[in-house]
Amino acid sequence: MDLSALLVPALLSVTAVVGLGKGVNVFDTLTQGAQEGLTILLRILPNLVGLLTAVYMFQASGAMDFLGKLLSPALEAVGIPPETAGLLFIRPVSGSGALAIGSDLMARFGPDSYVGRVAAVMLGSTETTFYTVAVYFGSAGIRRTRHAIPAALVADLTGFVAAAFAVRLFFY
């Protein structure tokens, strides 16, 4: 028997036993937590739907390909392969969309190619900025992001450039 298959049931059982030992009504606490989770979900769901709709519209319209071709000279100047431009646009918005683009790049160019390695490092060194802001700021009820988004986007851009530099430095 696999020990990891027992980990979650054991953790839940220990939590329930400790809660009962402290006199906590475990079931009521569980249902109250689930209710609060659903309330938060209802508060952030419109932000997520709008965000994902915008991502798919951006991809389907061809704007992503157009911007990638337009920015390819600038991307090459800083060492970013132009083939990863889609990743550059989608990663700050959608993690699953970025994984799909990264998988496609690795299928086309190979995971050990320069493009594949840069894509892999980009996926690991950047954040889904707008998704994170939508979820965490939305759940906290924050409407004005002020400097958070520009600072996060600068950090993402730094991660993209650093990814290309690191792959070139260590692998080529």
TORMARTI-470336 format. One record per residue (C-alpha): residue number from 1; residue in one letter; chain; y, x, z. Coordinates in steps of 0.25 Angstrom, whole numbers, plus 2048, in hexadecimal, padded with zeros to 3 digits. Each point is the difference from the previous one (the first is absolute). Layout:
<pts>
@i:NUM, aa:a, ch:A, y:Y, x:X, z:Z
...
</pts>
This chain:
<pts>
@i:1, aa:m, ch:A, y:800, x:800, z:800
@i:2, aa:d, ch:A, y:80E, x:805, z:7FC
@i:3, aa:l, ch:A, y:808, x:803, z:80D
@i:4, aa:s, ch:A, y:80D, x:7FC, z:7F8
@i:5, aa:a, ch:A, y:7FB, x:7F2, z:7FE
@i:6, aa:l, ch:A, y:800, x:7FE, z:80F
@i:7, aa:l, ch:A, y:80E, x:805, z:803
@i:8, aa:v, ch:A, y:808, x:7F4, z:7FD
@i:9, aa:p, ch:A, y:7F7, x:7F6, z:807
@i:10, aa:a, ch:A, y:7FF, x:80A, z:80C
@i:11, aa:l, ch:A, y:810, x:801, z:800
@i:12, aa:l, ch:A, y:802, x:7F1, z:800
@i:13, aa:s, ch:A, y:7F5, x:7FE, z:80B
@i:14, aa:v, ch:A, y:807, x:80B, z:809
@i:15, aa:t, ch:A, y:80D, x:7FA, z:7FE
@i:16, aa:a, ch:A, y:7FB, x:7F2, z:803
@i:17, aa:v, ch:A, y:7F9, x:805, z:80D
@i:18, aa:v, ch:A, y:80C, x:808, z:804
@i:19, aa:g, ch:A, y:809, x:7F4, z:7FE
@i:20, aa:l, ch:A, y:7F7, x:7F6, z:807
@i:21, aa:g, ch:A, y:7FF, x:80B, z:80C
@i:22, aa:k, ch:A, y:80F, x:7FF, z:801
@i:23, aa:g, ch:A, y:800, x:7F1, z:800
@i:24, aa:v, ch:A, y:806, x:7FE, z:7F2
@i:25, aa:n, ch:A, y:7FC, x:7F4, z:7F8
@i:26, aa:v, ch:A, y:7FB, x:808, z:7F4
@i:27, aa:f, ch:A, y:7FE, x:7F4, z:7F7
@i:28, aa:d, ch:A, y:80E, x:7FB, z:802
@i:29, aa:t, ch:A, y:806, x:80D, z:7FF
@i:30, aa:l, ch:A, y:7F8, x:802, z:7F2
@i:31, aa:t, ch:A, y:805, x:7F3, z:7FB
@i:32, aa:q, ch:A, y:80E, x:803, z:804
@i:33, aa:g, ch:A, y:800, x:80D, z:7F9
@i:34, aa:a, ch:A, y:7FA, x:7FA, z:7F4
@i:35, aa:q, ch:A, y:80B, x:7F5, z:800
@i:36, aa:e, ch:A, y:80B, x:80B, z:801
@i:37, aa:g, ch:A, y:7FA, x:808, z:7F5
@i:38, aa:l, ch:A, y:800, x:7F3, z:7F7
@i:39, aa:t, ch:A, y:80F, x:7FE, z:804
@i:40, aa:i, ch:A, y:804, x:80E, z:7FC
@i:41, aa:l, ch:A, y:7F8, x:7FE, z:7F3
@i:42, aa:l, ch:A, y:808, x:7F4, z:7FC
@i:43, aa:r, ch:A, y:80D, x:807, z:803
@i:44, aa:i, ch:A, y:7FC, x:80C, z:7F7
@i:45, aa:l, ch:A, y:7F8, x:7F9, z:7F5
@i:46, aa:p, ch:A, y:80C, x:7FC, z:7F7
@i:47, aa:n, ch:A, y:805, x:80F, z:800
@i:48, aa:l, ch:A, y:7F2, x:805, z:7FC
@i:49, aa:v, ch:A, y:7FE, x:7F5, z:7F5
@i:50, aa:g, ch:A, y:80E, x:804, z:7FA
@i:51, aa:l, ch:A, y:7FD, x:80E, z:801
@i:52, aa:l, ch:A, y:7F2, x:7FF, z:7F9
@i:53, aa:t, ch:A, y:806, x:7F7, z:7F5
@i:54, aa:a, ch:A, y:80B, x:80A, z:7FD
@i:55, aa:v, ch:A, y:7F6, x:80B, z:7FF
@i:56, aa:y, ch:A, y:7F7, x:7F9, z:7F6
@i:57, aa:m, ch:A, y:80C, x:7FB, z:7F8
@i:58, aa:f, ch:A, y:805, x:80E, z:7FF
@i:59, aa:q, ch:A, y:7F3, x:805, z:7FB
@i:60, aa:a, ch:A, y:7FD, x:7F5, z:7F7
@i:61, aa:s, ch:A, y:80E, x:800, z:7F9
@i:62, aa:g, ch:A, y:7FE, x:80F, z:7FC
@i:63, aa:a, ch:A, y:80C, x:804, z:808
@i:64, aa:m, ch:A, y:7F8, x:80A, z:807
@i:65, aa:d, ch:A, y:7FB, x:807, z:7F3
@i:66, aa:f, ch:A, y:80E, x:800, z:7FB
@i:67, aa:l, ch:A, y:806, x:806, z:80C
@i:68, aa:g, ch:A, y:7F5, x:80B, z:800
@i:69, aa:k, ch:A, y:803, x:804, z:7F2
@i:70, aa:l, ch:A, y:80F, x:800, z:803
@i:71, aa:l, ch:A, y:7FE, x:809, z:80D
@i:72, aa:s, ch:A, y:7F5, x:809, z:7FA
@i:73, aa:p, ch:A, y:80A, x:80C, z:7FD
@i:74, aa:a, ch:A, y:806, x:7FF, z:80F
@i:75, aa:l, ch:A, y:7F2, x:7FF, z:806
@i:76, aa:e, ch:A, y:7FB, x:80C, z:7F8
@i:77, aa:a, ch:A, y:80C, x:808, z:804
@i:78, aa:v, ch:A, y:7FC, x:7FE, z:80F
@i:79, aa:g, ch:A, y:7F1, x:802, z:7FD
@i:80, aa:i, ch:A, y:7FB, x:7F2, z:801
@i:81, aa:p, ch:A, y:7F7, x:7FC, z:7F4
@i:82, aa:p, ch:A, y:806, x:7F5, z:7F8
@i:83, aa:e, ch:A, y:7F2, x:7F9, z:801
@i:84, aa:t, ch:A, y:802, x:7FD, z:80E
@i:85, aa:a, ch:A, y:80D, x:7F9, z:7FE
@i:86, aa:g, ch:A, y:7FA, x:7F2, z:803
@i:87, aa:l, ch:A, y:7FB, x:805, z:80D
@i:88, aa:l, ch:A, y:80E, x:805, z:803
@i:89, aa:f, ch:A, y:805, x:7F2, z:7FE
@i:90, aa:i, ch:A, y:7F5, x:7F7, z:806
@i:91, aa:r, ch:A, y:7FC, x:809, z:80D
@i:92, aa:p, ch:A, y:80D, x:7FC, z:808
@i:93, aa:v, ch:A, y:7FD, x:7F1, z:7FD
@i:94, aa:s, ch:A, y:7F1, x:7FE, z:800
@i:95, aa:g, ch:A, y:7F4, x:808, z:805
@i:96, aa:s, ch:A, y:7F5, x:7F9, z:7F8
@i:97, aa:g, ch:A, y:809, x:801, z:7F3
@i:98, aa:a, ch:A, y:801, x:80F, z:803
@i:99, aa:l, ch:A, y:7F1, x:802, z:802
@i:100, aa:a, ch:A, y:7FD, x:7F8, z:7F3
@i:101, aa:i, ch:A, y:80A, x:809, z:7F9
@i:102, aa:g, ch:A, y:7FA, x:80D, z:807
@i:103, aa:s, ch:A, y:7F2, x:7FC, z:7FC
@i:104, aa:d, ch:A, y:804, x:7FE, z:7F2
@i:105, aa:l, ch:A, y:806, x:80D, z:7FF
@i:106, aa:m, ch:A, y:7F4, x:807, z:806
@i:107, aa:a, ch:A, y:7F7, x:7F8, z:7F7
@i:108, aa:r, ch:A, y:808, x:805, z:7F4
@i:109, aa:f, ch:A, y:804, x:80E, z:804
@i:110, aa:g, ch:A, y:7F5, x:803, z:80A
@i:111, aa:p, ch:A, y:802, x:802, z:80F
@i:112, aa:d, ch:A, y:800, x:810, z:7FF
@i:113, aa:s, ch:A, y:80B, x:800, z:7F5
@i:114, aa:y, ch:A, y:80E, x:803, z:803
@i:115, aa:v, ch:A, y:804, x:7F1, z:7FE
@i:116, aa:g, ch:A, y:7F4, x:7FB, z:809
@i:117, aa:r, ch:A, y:803, x:80A, z:80B
@i:118, aa:v, ch:A, y:80F, x:7FD, z:800
@i:119, aa:a, ch:A, y:7FD, x:7F1, z:800
@i:120, aa:a, ch:A, y:7F7, x:802, z:80C
@i:121, aa:v, ch:A, y:80A, x:808, z:808
@i:122, aa:m, ch:A, y:80B, x:7F5, z:7FD
@i:123, aa:l, ch:A, y:7F7, x:7F5, z:805
@i:124, aa:g, ch:A, y:7FE, x:808, z:80D
@i:125, aa:s, ch:A, y:80E, x:805, z:802
@i:126, aa:t, ch:A, y:808, x:7F3, z:7FE
@i:127, aa:e, ch:A, y:802, x:7F3, z:806
@i:128, aa:t, ch:A, y:800, x:7F1, z:7FB
@i:129, aa:t, ch:A, y:80F, x:800, z:804
@i:130, aa:f, ch:A, y:804, x:7F2, z:7FC
@i:131, aa:y, ch:A, y:7F3, x:7FA, z:805
@i:132, aa:t, ch:A, y:801, x:806, z:80D
@i:133, aa:v, ch:A, y:80E, x:7FC, z:802
@i:134, aa:a, ch:A, y:7FD, x:7F2, z:7FB
@i:135, aa:v, ch:A, y:7F4, x:7FF, z:80A
@i:136, aa:y, ch:A, y:806, x:807, z:80C
@i:137, aa:f, ch:A, y:80F, x:7FC, z:7FF
@i:138, aa:g, ch:A, y:7FC, x:7F2, z:7FC
@i:139, aa:s, ch:A, y:7F7, x:7FE, z:80C
@i:140, aa:a, ch:A, y:80B, x:806, z:809
@i:141, aa:g, ch:A, y:80A, x:7F6, z:7FA
@i:142, aa:i, ch:A, y:809, x:80C, z:7FB
@i:143, aa:r, ch:A, y:808, x:7FC, z:7F3
@i:144, aa:r, ch:A, y:809, x:80C, z:7FE
@i:145, aa:t, ch:A, y:7F8, x:80C, z:7FE
@i:146, aa:r, ch:A, y:80D, x:809, z:7FF
@i:147, aa:h, ch:A, y:7FC, x:80F, z:7FE
@i:148, aa:a, ch:A, y:7F1, x:7FD, z:802
@i:149, aa:i, ch:A, y:7FC, x:7FE, z:7F1
@i:150, aa:p, ch:A, y:809, x:80B, z:7FA
@i:151, aa:a, ch:A, y:7FB, x:80A, z:80A
@i:152, aa:a, ch:A, y:7F1, x:7FC, z:7FD
@i:153, aa:l, ch:A, y:802, x:800, z:7F1
@i:154, aa:v, ch:A, y:806, x:80E, z:801
@i:155, aa:a, ch:A, y:7F4, x:804, z:809
@i:156, aa:d, ch:A, y:7F6, x:7FA, z:7F5
@i:157, aa:l, ch:A, y:807, x:808, z:7F5
@i:158, aa:t, ch:A, y:7FF, x:80C, z:808
@i:159, aa:g, ch:A, y:7F1, x:7FD, z:802
@i:160, aa:f, ch:A, y:7FF, x:7FF, z:7F1
@i:161, aa:v, ch:A, y:806, x:80D, z:7FC
@i:162, aa:a, ch:A, y:7F9, x:807, z:80B
@i:163, aa:a, ch:A, y:7F3, x:7FB, z:7FB
@i:164, aa:a, ch:A, y:802, x:805, z:7F3
@i:165, aa:f, ch:A, y:805, x:80E, z:805
@i:166, aa:a, ch:A, y:7F4, x:801, z:80A
@i:167, aa:v, ch:A, y:7F6, x:7FD, z:7F5
@i:168, aa:r, ch:A, y:806, x:80A, z:7F7
@i:169, aa:l, ch:A, y:801, x:80A, z:80B
@i:170, aa:f, ch:A, y:7F2, x:7FF, z:806
@i:171, aa:f, ch:A, y:7F8, x:7FC, z:7F4
@i:172, aa:y, ch:A, y:806, x:805, z:7F3
</pts>
